[in-house]
Amino acid sequence: MLERTHLTIIREVDRQGSLTAAANVLCLTQSALSHTVKKMEQHLGTAVWDREGRNLRLTQAGQYLLALANRVLPQMEHAEERMKQYAQGQRGTLRIGMECHPCYQWLLKVVSPYLARWPDVDVDVKQKFQFGGIGALFGYDIDILVTPDPLRKPGLCFEPVFDYEQVLVVGPGHRLAQLPFIPPEELADEVLITYPVEIDRLDIYNQFLMPANVMPKRHKVIETTDIMLQMVASGRGVAALPRWLVEEYAGKVAISPVRLGKRGIAKQIFLGVRETDAAIDYLKAFVELARESDWNATGKAV
């Protein structure tokens, strides 16, 4: 019979790269782990790894079992943690995944009243996922996904929580600052600063530049909002960000928002959850609180 222990071993050997390292993590001797692996392969009637000197390479059967382990084990671990929390009279931890780099300021304004209303629920925020945000939801690594670009999949539901406009951010005295709106071709001579996100997922590219067959002079990647805006303020480039975020920083940094195109770029932030979890009280309360928050032009909850 295929057991959870077998899946755990397969996952850990893949993570650590060797039986020796996996044995240390699993608190086993190498001989004990090797014996378990041998019995598992005998029982399954097929090899899980091919031995190439000191290296191990998953066979086709091993690759199938690894994929199974990566799907099943996180769900079991999540269920065990949830049961432990129930047994201790706790509601649990709300794990929020972020696919929206500039949304931390918004998230903080939602989390603060949420924690006050739900004192027996902890909040954790994750930004990097092994299989992307959707994979993290399906894999039970997170409970809520914050994203401006929902990918509709069976088993998931997405709720829009607020609208915003994506704008170009320029520094003081920039040649584009006084324009009523920016045509795409105006960015051909600009250094465009963005978060470290694939180009095909950046709105400034897929909704503005690429349809007009225009590319910026140079593309620069910066991870943090504060540094990005300092770079813009110092004339080192331009950026595309939500208007509410730009307005919030405008009092601290010398920057200005300008509309992208005559009609602008309208966006929404969505919260995605698993359909099976949508009725959980503390998770549902977070979605409702986020949806009911009224956001004005400065990005402040009112």
Salt bridges, closest charged atoms under 4 A:
GLU12 OE1 - ARG15 NH1 3.84
GLU41 OE2 - ARG51 NH1 3.46
ASP50 OD2 - ARG57 NH2 3.02
GLU52 OE2 - ARG57 NE 2.87
GLU77 OE2 - ARG11 NH2 2.68
GLU80 OE2 - ARG4 NH1 2.32
GLU81 OE1 - LYS84 NZ 3.86
GLU99 OE1 - ARG201 NH2 3.29
ASP120 OD2 - ARG91 NH1 3.00
ASP143 OD1 - HIS78 NE2 3.94
ASP143 OD1 - ARG95 NH2 2.95
ASP143 OD1 - ARG274 NH2 3.05
ASP149 OD1 - LYS267 NZ 2.81
GLU159 OE1 - ARG291 NH1 3.20
GLU165 OE1 - ARG243 NE 2.92
GLU165 OE2 - ARG259 NE 2.79
GLU186 OE1 - ARG175 NH1 2.70
GLU190 OE1 - HIS174 NE2 3.16
GLU190 OE2 - ARG175 NH2 3.00
ASP203 OD1 - LYS267 NZ 3.05
GLU248 OE1 - LYS109 NZ 3.02
ASP277 OD2 - ARG274 NH2 2.74
ASP281 OD2 - ARG91 NE 2.79
